[in-house]
Amino acid sequence: MGALLQDMRYGLRILAKNPAFTIVALVTLALGIGGNAAMFSIVNALLLRALPYAEPHRLVRVTGYYPKGALVALQQETGTMDVAGFTTESEFNLTGQGEAVRLVGSAVSADLFSVLGVGTELGRPFSAGEDQPGQDRLVVLSHGLWKGRFGGDPNILGRVITLEGVDRQVVGVMPPNFGFPSPRVEFWMPLHLDPGNSFDFWNTGFMPVVGRLRPGASLAQARNEIRPLIAHIIRLFPYTMAPNWNADATVIPLQQDLIVDIRDKLILLQCAIGLVLLIACANVANLLLSRATVRQKEMAVRTALGASQARLVRQLLTESVVLALAGGGLGLAVSWNALAIFKLALPINSPGWPEIGIDWRVFVFVAGIAVVAGALSGLAPAVTGSRLDLAAVYKSAGRRSGGAVGVRLRGALIAGEVGLAVLLAVSAGLLLRSLWRLMRVDPGFRPDRILTVRVSPNPSVCRSRSECIALYDELLRRAGEATGISEVAAINVIPLGGQVPAVPVELEEHPLVPSENLAPTLWAGAVTPGYFQLMRIPVLRGQSFTDAMSEKSEAVVVVSAATARRFWPGEDPIGKHLRVVWDTNWRTVIGVVGDVRQFDLANHSPDWINGEVYMPYPQSVGLDGKLPTSMTLLVRTAGHPREIESRIRELVNNLNPNVPVSEFRTMDAVVVASTSQPRSLMWLFLTFAAAALLLAAIGTYGVVSYTTAQRTFEIGVRVALGASRGSIFGLVIRQSLELVVAGIALGAVAALALSGLLSSYLYGITPQDPLTFLAVAGLLVCIALAAGFLPARRAAKVDPIVALRHE
């Protein structure tokens, strides 16, 4: 330890005596280490850190989705685990507490909190049986809702609040940062488990199921138990269930389930930023190689005084590690700012989102990669710098020559840097071209000058279908008369809105198979007259909806062009019929409209959606068999959106003050938001690629400049023998190009081999897109020319007399 501390003190003195070298090396390492620290803090919070529940290793997820009846059967029949169900994110109106607002809540089985192993901050969680009819008028609040909406009232327990027209008593408040199943959830209420309501118990509300392994039970035992249980539950359904329903169900760790959608992206980003660190290490290694040449006399003196090669290697490695640790400390400051940028690549409802931050694990990680970075940066310089021919060093009389090995090593490091930069630049280029193509996709509608607002009346306002229909008729009439609004319509879910309204249907000429009971599921839009005209969705055949189409008139629908082609290929769909499976009346197809990107611009619809159907609002139904009560109002306006927003708020408040309005957005903003994830991923890769290219350019310039200075005598001889300035300029430029072209070749091969990793993030191009590869190669050639220009210019101006005296 004494020798190590001595080496560290000496290393610090050396770094202090060379401030220019030290600053460049510190900044280079800080960028690489800081970026990795920021990304690791996200990986740590979402992938590595244990779930914040009691004995999290025993928490599991039963794959698949289950109705309430199946949940109750699982609770009663399983012997290896305690199970609980929950809805993901549902919206409810909170009224009677000032202005009516829309909140996100989750309906859960009474044992959910005990299964997770969490307690409340105030009050208590739900007790056994409190998800049964007559005992379920309760609610548990999130800490954020308690503080924000109720001012942290210490007397909140026992208070009655009204959610979706139902009075519920507050029995508890959860701790800060508890956000299951998502950080967006603001309250939890009991599931209504009523076996007497067969439709609600078995037909609707299919939900995820979590469990806690019982003492002595293993994950393998739970997996062996679940499939026979599923086969048993299928026989409990009051209707014929498909025999392959949840046939592949299994039991997986809960943490694995929560991160399944973001795991691959996080690993990809961590690897990408890791490449930036490798490039930074290569740059610092080149700087250290140059310093090793300068310090040859010092190393020779140490050797002459008895220092072994191992002792010299240890001294040089210690210096590089000390430098890297200092760079790591500076990198932590960088990571605070980088973290806010990196989080943009994730959806805000990612589990573990509130826990993302810099903690002790990140400090340990930074210390670890700093030591590794120091060793990687300093190993080659330490070995080459300690291998000395004392006679040659003293004969050089102070001349600095790195030798052929040092020159080749610096060239190899630059080629490696450029290769890694090519890999990142190709990835960024592919994502950029993919996003460009995605943004040019025709969504099937015209989003300009359209403002949307969510209107969500309470069940008390929509006690019957006719009352709800009358409410929206009046709302549309008043909105149409408002100043600045030229067109108005409503729909249950706007395109690209992230929701999937669906109904199972039977189609004419496509009868259901009774033994399988597999009904096609269609995206179901409930729209008012004027919707297609307002959105500029073309009516390709037949007609659109009119005001005359009421609840009691002939049932009609409009289908999309793709749906018509799928179910009635080569036929005229007008006059065909379909019906929602629980209805007895058939609905007549009266029109075909253009296809709309309902789910995302890349048209990635869920596998279980087989088409699209539109119903006139008075005749529409949802998956629960009821009329949709929450609708989105769309207005086309020439005025400022803020002015129109205030008018709509006032209009709805005058109509009914207990009807909350929310989600004021322009359709342009909706379209842009639908590309937020690919855009953020692209910007991160562009940032990584820009850093990599900058480091590669600096490294190339440094090597070319250094080797050109080393060749001053040779250049003087060439000029004295008649070489022109142009040939000298070309000689140096050629060296720069050779280094970069070698790196381009290495990087292109690596990019072709690894490009498949990006395939799931691309749209409209292949991972081997030749234009992207050519563009990146051209950019690197330009960088090579720029990096070699100044050294070549200096070399071309060398005076042969001065050059010959240089040595």
C-alpha positions in Angstrom: 0.0 0.0 0.0 2.9 2.3 0.7 4.3 1.8 -2.8 0.8 2.3 -4.3 0.2 5.6 -2.4 3.6 6.7 -3.5 2.8 5.9 -7.2 -0.6 7.8 -6.8 1.1 10.9 -5.4 3.6 10.9 -8.2 0.9 10.4 -10.7 -1.0 13.4 -9.4 2.1 15.5 -9.6 2.7 14.5 -13.2 -0.9 15.3 -14.1 -0.7 18.6 -12.4 2.5 19.5 -14.4 0.7 18.8 -17.7 -2.6 20.7 -17.4 -3.4 20.7 -21.2 -3.0 16.9 -21.4 -4.9 16.4 -18.2 -7.9 18.6 -19.1 -8.3 16.9 -22.5 -8.1 13.4 -21.0 -10.4 14.3 -18.1 -13.1 15.7 -20.4 -12.9 12.7 -22.7 -13.3 10.2 -19.9 -16.0 12.3 -18.2 -18.1 12.2 -21.3 -17.8 8.4 -21.6 -18.1 7.6 -18.0 -20.9 10.1 -17.3 -23.0 8.8 -20.1 -22.6 5.3 -18.9 -23.4 6.3 -15.3 -26.7 8.0 -16.5 -27.8 5.0 -18.5 -26.8 2.6 -15.7 -28.9 4.5 -13.2 -31.9 3.7 -15.4 -30.9 0.1 -15.9 -30.3 -0.2 -12.2 -33.8 1.2 -11.3 -35.7 -0.8 -13.9 -33.8 -4.0 -14.4 -31.5 -4.7 -11.5 -33.0 -3.3 -8.3 -35.4 -5.6 -6.5 -39.0 -4.6 -6.5 -39.9 -2.5 -3.4 -42.1 -5.2 -1.9 -41.6 -7.7 0.9 -39.7 -10.8 -0.3 -39.9 -9.7 -4.0 -38.3 -13.0 -5.2 -41.6 -14.8 -4.4 -43.7 -12.5 -6.5 -44.9 -13.9 -9.8 -47.2 -13.1 -12.7 -49.6 -15.7 -14.2 -49.4 -15.0 -18.0 -52.6 -14.3 -19.9 -55.7 -12.3 -19.0 -58.6 -13.6 -16.9 -62.2 -12.5 -16.2 -63.4 -12.1 -12.6 -64.8 -15.6 -12.5 -61.5 -17.1 -13.6 -59.7 -15.0 -11.0 -61.9 -16.3 -8.2 -61.4 -19.9 -9.4 -57.6 -19.4 -9.4 -57.8 -18.0 -5.8 -59.8 -21.1 -4.7 -58.0 -23.8 -6.6 -54.3 -23.0 -6.6 -52.1 -24.6 -4.0 -48.7 -23.0 -4.7 -49.5 -19.3 -4.5 -51.8 -16.6 -3.3 -53.2 -14.7 -6.3 -54.7 -11.3 -6.9 -56.1 -9.5 -9.9 -56.1 -5.9 -11.0 -57.2 -3.7 -13.9 -54.4 -1.7 -15.5 -55.4 1.9 -16.0 -59.1 3.0 -16.0 -60.4 6.5 -15.9 -63.0 7.8 -13.3 -64.6 11.1 -12.6 -64.0 12.7 -9.2 -66.9 15.0 -8.4 -68.0 16.9 -5.3 -64.5 18.2 -4.6 -64.5 21.5 -6.5 -64.2 21.3 -10.3 -64.9 17.8 -11.6 -61.7 16.0 -12.7 -60.7 12.8 -14.5 -58.5 10.5 -12.5 -56.6 7.2 -13.3 -57.5 4.3 -11.0 -57.2 0.6 -10.7 -59.8 -1.9 -9.5 -58.1 -4.6 -7.5 -59.0 -7.8 -5.6 -59.1 -7.2 -1.9 -55.9 -9.3 -1.4 -53.7 -7.4 -3.8 -51.8 -5.3 -1.2 -51.2 -8.4 1.0 -50.0 -10.4 -2.0 -47.5 -7.6 -2.9 -46.5 -7.3 0.7 -47.1 -3.5 1.0 -48.8 -1.5 3.7 -50.4 1.9 3.8 -48.9 5.2 5.0 -52.3 6.0 6.6 -55.2 3.8 7.5 -55.3 0.3 6.1 -55.5 -1.7 2.9 -58.6 -3.7 1.8 -59.6 -6.6 4.0 -60.8 -10.1 2.9 -64.3 -9.9 1.4 -64.2 -6.2 0.7 -64.4 -7.0 -3.1 -67.9 -8.6 -2.6 -71.2 -6.8 -3.5 -72.3 -4.5 -0.7 -68.8 -4.3 0.9 -66.8 -2.7 -1.9 -67.7 1.0 -1.6 -64.2 1.8 -0.5 -61.1 3.5 -1.9 -57.4 3.7 -1.1 -55.6 6.9 -2.3 -52.1 7.4 -3.7 -49.8 9.7 -1.7 -49.7 12.1 -4.6 -53.5 12.4 -4.9 -53.9 12.8 -1.1 -51.3 15.6 -1.1 -52.4 17.3 -4.3 -56.1 17.1 -4.4 -56.9 16.8 -0.7 -54.1 19.0 0.7 -52.6 16.1 2.8 -55.7 16.3 5.1 -54.8 14.2 8.2 -58.5 13.5 8.7 -58.9 12.0 5.2 -59.7 8.5 6.7 -63.4 7.8 6.8 -64.1 10.7 4.4 -66.6 9.9 1.5 -65.6 10.9 -2.0 -67.6 10.4 -5.2 -65.9 8.4 -8.0 -67.9 7.9 -11.3 -71.1 8.7 -9.4 -70.5 6.2 -6.6 -69.8 7.3 -3.0 -66.7 5.5 -1.6 -65.1 5.8 1.8 -61.4 6.4 2.1 -59.8 3.7 4.2 -56.1 4.3 3.4 -53.3 6.3 1.8 -50.4 4.5 0.2 -46.7 5.5 0.7 -44.9 7.8 -1.6 -43.6 6.2 -4.8 -46.0 3.3 -4.7 -47.4 3.0 -8.2 -48.7 -0.4 -9.0 -49.4 -1.4 -11.8 -48.2 2.0 -13.1 -47.0 5.3 -11.6 -50.0 6.9 -13.3 -52.5 5.2 -11.0 -53.9 7.6 -8.4 -56.3 5.4 -6.4 -57.3 1.8 -5.9 -60.8 0.5 -5.4 -62.1 -3.1 -4.8 -63.2 -5.2 -7.7 -66.9 -5.9 -7.8 -66.9 -9.8 -7.7 -70.5 -10.7 -8.2 -71.1 -14.3 -9.4 -74.8 -13.4 -9.7 -74.0 -11.1 -12.6 -72.8 -13.7 -15.1 -72.0 -11.3 -17.9 -69.8 -9.1 -15.8 -68.3 -12.1 -14.0 -67.3 -14.1 -17.1 -67.6 -11.9 -20.2 -65.9 -8.6 -19.4 -62.9 -7.1 -17.6 -60.2 -9.6 -18.5 -57.3 -8.7 -16.3 -53.7 -9.6 -15.4 -53.1 -11.8 -12.4 -50.2 -11.7 -9.9 -49.3 -14.1 -7.2 -47.0 -14.7 -4.2 -45.5 -18.2 -3.9 -46.5 -19.8 -0.7 -43.8 -21.0 1.8 -42.1 -24.1 0.5 -43.5 -23.7 -3.1 -41.2 -23.2 -6.0 -41.6 -21.4 -9.4 -41.4 -24.8 -11.1 -44.2 -26.2 -9.0 -46.4 -23.2 -9.8 -45.7 -23.7 -13.5 -46.6 -27.3 -13.4 -49.9 -26.5 -11.6 -51.2 -23.6 -13.7 -52.0 -25.4 -17.0 -54.2 -28.1 -15.5 -56.0 -25.3 -13.6 -56.6 -23.4 -16.9 -58.1 -26.5 -18.4 -60.4 -26.8 -15.4 -61.4 -23.1 -15.5 -62.3 -23.4 -19.2 -65.1 -25.8 -18.2 -66.5 -23.3 -15.7 -67.3 -20.6 -18.3 -71.1 -20.3 -18.9 -70.5 -20.4 -22.6 -68.3 -22.5 -24.8 -64.7 -21.2 -24.5 -62.0 -21.9 -27.1 -60.1 -25.0 -26.0 -56.8 -23.2 -26.6 -57.6 -20.2 -24.4 -54.5 -19.4 -22.4 -53.1 -22.8 -23.4 -49.6 -21.4 -23.2 -50.1 -19.8 -19.7 -47.2 -20.1 -17.4 -45.8 -18.4 -14.2 -42.9 -16.0 -14.5 -41.2 -13.7 -11.9 -43.1 -10.5 -11.6 -40.1 -8.3 -12.2 -39.5 -10.0 -15.5 -43.1 -9.3 -16.5 -42.9 -5.6 -15.5 -39.8 -4.9 -17.7 -40.6 -7.1 -20.7 -41.5 -4.1 -22.9 -38.4 -2.0 -22.2 -35.7 -4.6 -21.3 -34.3 -4.9 -24.8 -34.3 -1.2 -25.4 -32.4 -0.5 -22.2 -29.8 -3.2 -23.0 -29.4 -1.8 -26.5 -28.9 1.8 -25.1 -26.4 0.6 -22.5 -24.3 -1.2 -25.1 -24.4 1.9 -27.4 -23.2 4.3 -24.7 -20.6 1.6 -23.8 -19.2 2.0 -27.3 -18.7 5.7 -26.6 -16.7 4.8 -23.5 -14.5 2.4 -25.5 -13.8 5.2 -28.0 -12.9 7.6 -25.1 -10.6 5.0 -23.7 -8.9 4.6 -27.1 -8.4 8.3 -27.3 -6.9 8.5 -23.9 -4.7 5.6 -24.8 -3.4 7.5 -27.8 -2.7 10.5 -25.6 -0.8 8.3 -23.1 1.2 6.7 -25.9 2.3 10.1 -27.0 3.3 11.0 -23.4 5.1 7.7 -23.1 7.4 8.8 -26.0 8.0 12.1 -24.3 8.9 10.3 -21.1 11.4 7.8 -22.6 14.3 9.6 -20.9 12.6 9.4 -17.5 11.8 5.7 -17.9 15.4 5.1 -19.0 16.8 6.8 -15.9 14.4 4.7 -13.7 15.6 1.6 -15.4 19.2 2.5 -15.0 18.6 3.0 -11.3 17.2 -0.5 -11.0 13.5 -0.3 -11.7 12.2 -3.5 -13.3 9.7 -3.5 -16.2 6.9 -4.6 -13.9 7.6 -1.7 -11.6 7.4 0.8 -14.5 4.2 -0.8 -15.8 2.7 -0.5 -12.3 3.7 3.2 -12.1 2.2 4.0 -15.5 -1.0 2.0 -14.9 -1.5 3.7 -11.5 -1.2 7.1 -13.3 -3.8 6.1 -15.9 -6.2 4.7 -13.2 -5.9 7.9 -11.1 -6.7 9.9 -14.2 -9.7 7.7 -14.9 -11.0 8.0 -11.4 -10.8 11.8 -11.6 -12.6 11.5 -14.9 -15.2 9.4 -13.2 -15.8 12.0 -10.5 -16.3 14.6 -13.2 -18.5 12.1 -15.1 -20.9 11.9 -12.1 -21.6 15.6 -12.6 -22.2 14.9 -16.3 -24.6 12.0 -15.5 -27.0 14.3 -13.6 -27.7 16.2 -16.7 -27.5 13.2 -19.1 -30.0 11.3 -17.0 -32.9 13.8 -17.7 -32.2 13.4 -21.4 -31.9 9.6 -21.3 -35.2 9.2 -19.5 -37.0 10.7 -22.5 -36.4 7.3 -24.2 -38.8 5.6 -21.8 -42.6 5.9 -21.3 -43.3 7.7 -18.1 -45.5 4.9 -16.9 -42.6 2.4 -16.8 -42.5 0.5 -13.5 -39.7 1.8 -11.3 -39.8 5.3 -13.0 -40.0 7.2 -9.6 -36.9 5.3 -8.3 -34.6 6.3 -11.2 -31.7 8.4 -9.8 -28.1 8.4 -8.7 -27.6 6.1 -5.7 -24.8 4.1 -4.1 -25.0 1.4 -6.8 -24.3 4.1 -9.4 -21.2 5.3 -7.4 -19.9 1.7 -7.2 -20.5 1.3 -11.0 -18.7 4.5 -11.8 -15.7 3.5 -9.6 -15.6 0.1 -11.3 -15.8 1.4 -14.9 -13.3 4.1 -14.0 -10.8 1.5 -12.9 -11.5 -0.6 -16.0 -11.3 2.4 -18.2 -8.0 3.4 -16.6 -6.6 -0.1 -17.1 -7.8 -0.2 -20.8 -6.4 3.2 -21.5 -3.1 2.7 -19.8 -2.2 -0.9 -20.5 -0.8 -0.5 -24.0 1.1 2.8 -23.2 2.4 1.2 -20.0 3.8 -1.9 -21.7 5.3 -0.1 -24.7 6.6 2.7 -22.5 8.4 0.3 -20.2 10.1 -1.6 -23.0 13.3 0.4 -23.5 16.6 0.0 -25.3 18.7 2.1 -23.0 21.5 2.5 -25.6 19.1 3.7 -28.3 17.4 6.1 -25.9 20.7 7.7 -24.9 22.0 7.8 -28.4 18.8 9.7 -29.5 20.1 12.6 -27.5 16.6 13.7 -26.5 14.9 13.0 -29.8 11.4 11.7 -29.4 10.6 8.6 -31.4 7.8 6.3 -30.6 9.2 3.5 -32.8 7.4 1.4 -35.4 5.4 -0.5 -32.7 4.1 2.7 -31.2 3.1 4.1 -34.6 1.3 0.9 -35.5 -0.5 0.7 -32.2 -1.7 4.3 -32.5 -3.0 3.6 -36.0 -4.8 0.5 -34.8 -6.5 2.4 -31.9 -7.7 5.0 -34.4 -9.0 2.4 -36.8 -10.8 0.8 -33.8 -12.3 4.2 -32.8 -13.5 4.9 -36.3 -15.0 1.4 -36.5 -17.0 1.9 -33.3 -18.1 5.4 -34.5 -19.3 3.8 -37.8 -21.3 1.3 -35.8 -23.1 4.0 -33.8 -23.4 6.4 -36.8 -25.0 3.7 -39.0 -27.4 2.9 -36.1 -28.3 6.6 -35.8 -28.6 6.9 -39.5 -31.0 4.0 -39.8 -33.2 5.3 -37.0 -33.1 8.8 -38.6 -34.2 7.5 -42.0 -36.8 5.3 -40.3 -38.3 8.2 -38.4 -38.2 10.4 -41.6 -40.2 7.7 -43.4 -42.6 7.3 -40.5 -43.3 11.1 -40.3 -44.2 11.1 -44.0 -46.7 8.3 -43.6 -50.3 9.3 -44.5 -52.3 8.6 -41.3 -55.5 8.5 -43.3 -56.8 11.8 -42.0 -55.8 15.5 -42.0 -54.7 16.6 -38.5 -54.3 20.3 -39.1 -56.4 22.9 -37.2 -58.2 20.2 -35.2 -58.5 20.5 -31.4 -59.6 17.5 -29.3 -61.0 17.4 -25.8 -62.2 14.4 -23.7 -65.7 14.8 -22.3 -66.6 12.3 -19.5 -70.1 12.5 -18.0 -70.9 10.6 -14.8 -73.2 7.6 -15.0 -75.8 9.8 -13.2 -75.7 12.1 -16.2 -76.0 9.1 -18.6 -78.5 7.0 -16.7 -80.0 5.9 -20.0 -78.9 5.7 -23.6 -81.3 8.4 -24.6 -80.0 10.8 -21.9 -76.4 10.4 -23.0 -77.4 10.8 -26.7 -79.3 13.9 -25.9 -76.3 15.3 -23.9 -73.9 14.9 -26.9 -76.5 16.2 -29.4 -76.8 19.4 -27.4 -73.1 19.7 -26.8 -72.4 19.3 -30.5 -75.1 21.9 -31.4 -73.7 24.5 -29.0 -70.1 23.8 -30.0 -71.1 24.2 -33.7 -72.5 27.6 -32.9 -69.4 28.8 -31.0 -67.3 31.5 -32.5 -64.1 30.2 -34.2 -65.4 26.7 -34.7 -66.3 25.7 -38.3 -66.8 21.9 -37.9 -67.5 19.7 -34.9 -67.9 15.9 -34.3 -67.2 13.3 -31.6 -65.7 9.8 -31.4 -65.1 7.4 -28.5 -61.3 7.0 -29.2 -59.3 9.3 -31.5 -56.8 7.8 -34.0 -53.3 7.3 -32.5 -54.9 7.9 -29.0 -53.4 4.7 -27.5 -56.7 3.0 -26.7 -58.3 0.0 -28.3 -62.1 -0.1 -28.3 -63.2 -3.4 -29.7 -66.2 -5.7 -30.1 -66.4 -9.4 -31.2 -68.6 -9.7 -34.3 -70.1 -12.3 -36.6 -70.0 -11.3 -40.3 -72.2 -12.3 -43.1 -70.7 -15.2 -45.1 -68.3 -15.8 -42.2 -70.3 -17.8 -39.7 -68.8 -18.7 -36.3 -67.7 -22.2 -35.7 -69.6 -23.3 -32.6 -66.9 -25.7 -31.4 -64.3 -23.0 -31.4 -66.4 -19.9 -30.7 -63.7 -17.7 -32.3 -65.4 -14.4 -33.3 -63.4 -11.8 -35.3 -62.6 -8.8 -33.1 -63.0 -5.4 -34.7 -61.8 -2.0 -33.6 -65.1 -0.2 -32.9 -65.5 3.5 -33.5 -68.6 5.3 -32.1 -68.8 8.4 -34.2 -71.3 11.3 -34.8 -72.3 12.6 -38.2 -69.7 14.8 -39.7 -66.7 12.9 -38.2 -65.4 11.6 -41.6 -65.8 15.1 -43.2 -64.1 16.8 -40.2 -61.1 14.4 -40.3 -61.0 14.4 -44.1 -61.4 10.6 -44.2 -62.6 9.8 -47.7 -65.9 7.9 -48.2 -64.8 5.4 -50.9 -68.1 3.6 -51.4 -71.7 4.1 -50.2 -72.5 6.9 -47.8 -71.6 8.2 -44.4 -73.8 8.6 -41.3 -76.5 11.3 -41.1 -78.5 12.9 -38.3 -81.5 10.8 -39.2 -79.7 7.6 -38.0 -81.1 7.4 -34.5 -81.2 4.7 -31.8 -84.4 3.3 -33.1 -83.7 3.5 -36.9 -82.2 0.6 -38.9 -78.9 -0.5 -37.5 -76.0 0.5 -39.9 -72.2 0.5 -39.9 -69.3 1.8 -42.0 -66.2 -0.4 -42.5 -62.7 0.5 -43.5 -61.3 -0.4 -46.9 -58.9 -3.0 -45.5 -61.8 -4.7 -43.5 -63.9 -4.9 -46.7 -61.0 -6.4 -48.6 -60.3 -8.9 -45.9 -63.8 -10.3 -45.4 -65.5 -9.6 -48.8 -62.6 -9.8 -51.3 -63.7 -9.0 -54.8 -67.3 -8.3 -53.7 -69.3 -5.2 -53.1 -69.4 -4.7 -49.3 -72.4 -2.4 -49.5 -75.4 -4.2 -48.2 -73.5 -6.9 -46.4 -74.3 -7.5 -42.7 -72.6 -8.0 -39.4 -73.7 -8.2 -35.8 -72.1 -7.9 -32.4 -72.1 -11.4 -31.1 -74.4 -10.7 -28.1 -76.9 -8.8 -30.3 -79.7 -10.4 -32.2 -80.1 -7.6 -34.8 -77.8 -7.5 -37.8 -76.3 -4.2 -38.9 -76.1 -3.3 -42.6 -72.9 -2.0 -44.2 -73.7 1.3 -45.8 -70.3 2.7 -46.6 -66.6 2.1 -47.0 -64.1 4.7 -45.8 -60.3 5.1 -46.2 -58.0 3.2 -43.9 -56.8 5.1 -40.8 -53.7 4.4 -38.7 -55.6 3.9 -35.5 -52.9 2.5 -33.3 -49.6 4.0 -34.5 -48.1 5.5 -37.7 -46.3 2.2 -38.3 -49.7 0.5 -38.4 -48.8 -2.0 -35.7 -52.2 -3.2 -34.6 -52.7 -5.8 -31.9 -52.7 -9.4 -33.3 -56.3 -9.9 -32.1 -57.7 -7.0 -34.0 -59.1 -8.2 -37.3 -60.5 -5.0 -38.8 -62.3 -1.7 -38.2 -65.9 -0.8 -38.0 -67.7 2.5 -37.3 -71.1 2.8 -35.7 -73.3 5.9 -35.5 -73.1 7.0 -31.9 -76.8 6.4 -31.0 -76.5 2.8 -32.1 -73.0 2.1 -30.8 -71.9 -0.4 -28.1 -68.6 -1.2 -26.4 -67.1 -4.4 -25.1 -69.3 -4.1 -22.0 -72.4 -4.0 -24.2 -73.2 -0.4 -23.3 -73.2 2.9 -25.0 -69.8 4.6 -24.7 -70.3 7.5 -22.3 -66.9 9.1 -22.5 -66.3 10.7 -25.9 -63.7 13.0 -27.5 -65.0 16.2 -29.0 -63.1 17.3 -32.2 -63.4 20.8 -33.5 -61.9 22.3 -36.6 -61.0 25.9 -36.0 -59.2 28.9 -37.4 -58.7 30.4 -34.0 -56.0 30.0 -31.4 -56.4 26.6 -29.6 -56.1 28.3 -26.1 -59.1 30.5 -26.9 -61.2 27.6 -28.2 -60.2 25.6 -25.1 -61.6 28.2 -22.7 -64.8 28.4 -24.8 -65.3 24.6 -24.7 -64.7 24.6 -20.9 -67.3 27.3 -20.4 -69.7 25.6 -22.8 -69.5 22.2 -21.0 -69.7 23.8 -17.6 -72.8 25.6 -18.6 -74.3 22.4 -19.9 -73.5 20.4 -16.8 -70.9 21.4 -14.2 -70.4 17.7 -13.1 -69.0 16.7 -16.5 -65.2 17.0 -16.5 -63.2 17.9 -19.6 -59.6 16.9 -20.0 -56.9 16.0 -22.5 -57.0 19.2 -24.6 -54.7 18.4 -27.5 -54.4 19.3 -31.1 -54.4 16.4 -33.6 -51.0 17.6 -34.8 -49.7 17.1 -31.3 -51.3 13.6 -31.1 -49.6 12.6 -34.3 -46.2 13.9 -33.0 -46.7 12.2 -29.7 -47.3 8.9 -31.4 -43.7 9.0 -32.6 -42.2 10.2 -29.3 -40.5 6.8 -28.6 -38.8 6.3 -31.9 -37.9 10.0 -32.0 -36.3 9.9 -28.5 -34.4 6.7 -29.4 -33.2 8.3 -32.6 -32.0 11.5 -30.7 -30.1 9.4 -28.2 -28.3 7.4 -30.9 -27.6 10.6 -32.7 -26.1 12.0 -29.5 -24.0 8.9 -29.0 -22.9 8.9 -32.7 -22.0 12.6 -32.6 -19.9 12.1 -29.5 -18.2 9.1 -31.1 -17.5 10.9 -34.4 -16.1 13.9 -32.5 -13.8 11.7 -30.4 -12.8 9.8 -33.5 -12.0 13.0 -35.4 -10.0 14.4 -32.5 -8.1 11.1 -32.2 -7.4 11.0 -35.9 -6.2 14.6 -35.9 -4.0 13.9 -32.9 -2.3 10.8 -34.4 -1.8 12.4 -37.8 -0.5 15.6 -36.3 1.9 13.7 -34.0 3.2 11.3 -36.6 3.7 14.2 -39.1 5.7 16.1 -36.5 7.8 12.9 -36.0 8.4 12.8 -39.7 9.7 16.4 -40.0 13.2 15.2 -40.9 11.9 12.8 -43.5 9.7 15.6 -45.0 12.7 17.9 -45.1 14.7 15.3 -47.1 11.8 14.8 -49.5 11.5 18.5 -50.1 15.3 18.8 -50.5 15.2 16.0 -53.1 12.5 17.9 -55.1 9.1 16.8 -53.7 6.4 19.4 -54.3 4.3 20.9 -51.6 1.3 19.2 -53.2 2.8 15.8 -52.9 3.7 16.5 -49.2 0.2 17.6 -48.6 -1.2 14.5 -50.2 1.2 12.3 -48.3 -0.3 13.4 -45.0 -3.9 13.4 -46.2 -3.3 9.9 -47.5 -2.2 8.8 -44.0 -5.4 10.2 -42.5 -7.5 8.5 -45.1 -5.8 5.2 -44.6 -6.6 5.2 -40.9 -10.2 6.2 -41.4 -10.9 3.9 -44.3 -9.6 0.9 -42.3 -11.9 1.9 -39.5 -14.8 2.3 -42.0 -14.2 -1.2 -43.2 -14.2 -2.7 -39.7 -17.2 -0.7 -38.6 -19.2 -1.6 -41.7 -18.6 -5.3 -41.2 -19.6 -5.0 -37.5 -22.7 -2.9 -38.4 -23.8 -5.5 -41.0 -23.4 -8.3 -38.4 -25.3 -6.5 -35.7 -27.8 -4.5 -37.7 -30.5 -7.1 -37.0 -30.7 -5.9 -33.4 -32.3 -2.7 -34.6 -34.8 -4.3 -37.0 -37.7 -4.1 -34.5 -37.2 -0.3 -34.2 -37.1 0.5 -37.9 -40.0 1.3 -40.3 -39.8 1.3 -44.1 -36.1 0.4 -44.4 -33.9 -2.7 -43.9 -31.1 -2.8 -41.3 -28.7 -3.2 -44.3 -29.9 0.0 -46.0 -27.1 0.8 -48.5 -27.9 4.6 -48.6 -27.2 4.9 -44.8 -24.0 2.9 -45.0 -22.8 5.1 -48.0 -23.8 8.3 -46.2 -21.9 7.3 -43.0 -18.8 6.3 -45.1 -18.9 9.7 -46.9 -19.2 11.5 -43.6 -16.2 9.7 -42.2 -14.1 10.4 -45.3 -14.9 14.1 -44.9 -13.9 13.9 -41.2 -10.6 12.2 -42.3 -9.9 15.0 -44.8 -10.7 17.6 -42.1 -8.6 15.9 -39.5 -5.6 15.7 -41.9 -5.9 19.2 -43.3 -4.0 21.2 -40.7 -1.2 18.7 -40.2 -0.9 18.4 -44.1 -0.9 22.2 -44.4 1.9 22.5 -41.8 3.9 19.7 -43.5 3.6 21.4 -46.9 5.1 24.6 -45.5 8.1 22.9 -43.9 11.4 24.7 -44.7 13.9 21.9 -45.7 16.8 23.7 -44.0 14.9 23.9 -40.7 13.7 20.3 -41.1 17.2 19.0 -41.7 18.4 20.7 -38.5 15.3 19.3 -36.6 17.1 16.1 -35.7 
